[in-house]
């Protein structure tokens, strides 16, 4: 699976490493991802999600059911 948050849709960005002599080489800025299991009360089941730190904050703020519904509406959630 790729390095994409299933709640917020955040993915790795591409940038440059800049040395002291200002020569530039490509690098990736990866997302702060965690594989975490959540208990989904509405479905009475455990689910495993790849979420970023920002996605965890979103789940804590609005709740798991609302976060999953919003992510699936935007197309971030995949099986």
N, C-alpha and C positions, 0 to 999 in steps of 0.2 A: 504494500500500500504506500501511497505517496505521502509526503510531508505536508498534509493539508488538514487544518482544523475542521472537524465535522460540524461545529456549532457556528463559528464566525466566518469560515471560508478563507482564513488567512493562509498564505502559502509562502514558500521561500522566495526571497528577492535576490537579484543579481547586482553586484557592485564591484568595486575595485579595491584590491590591497594597494596601498600607496606606501612605497618605501621611503627611506630618508632622502634618497636621490630623486624622488618623485617619479620613479618608474612604476607603471601600473600593470597589475595582473588581475585577471578575473577571479572572483570569489562569490560564494553564496552566503546570504544572511538567512540562516534557518530559523524556523518558528520554534518557540518554546513549547514543545508538545509533550503531552503525557497520555499514556494509555490507561484509562480509568474505568472502573466498573461502577455503574449507578443502579440503584433500585428504582424502577419505574412503577410507582404505586398504581397508576391508572390501568396499566396492562398486567400488573402483578407478576413482573418478571425482572431479571437482572439483564442489563445491556452493557456492552463494552464500547466505549467511544474513544477516539483520538481527539483530545481537546487541548487547546492552548491555555496558557495562564489566563488570558482575557476571556476565553470561553468558560473556564471554571467560575470566574467572577460573574459572568452573565447568568450561568445556571444558579448560582447562589442568590442572585438578585431577583430574577423573574421566576425561577422554578424550572425543574427539568421538563415538565410537559410543555410549558410555553416556549422554552428554548428549542425543543425538538420540533414543535410545530412551525416556528419561525424559520428554522434552518431548512426544514423540508420544503417550505413554501419558496424559499430562495434557491433551492437546489443544492445546498451544501452537504446535506446528509445523504450518504450512500450506504449500501448494504455491505 
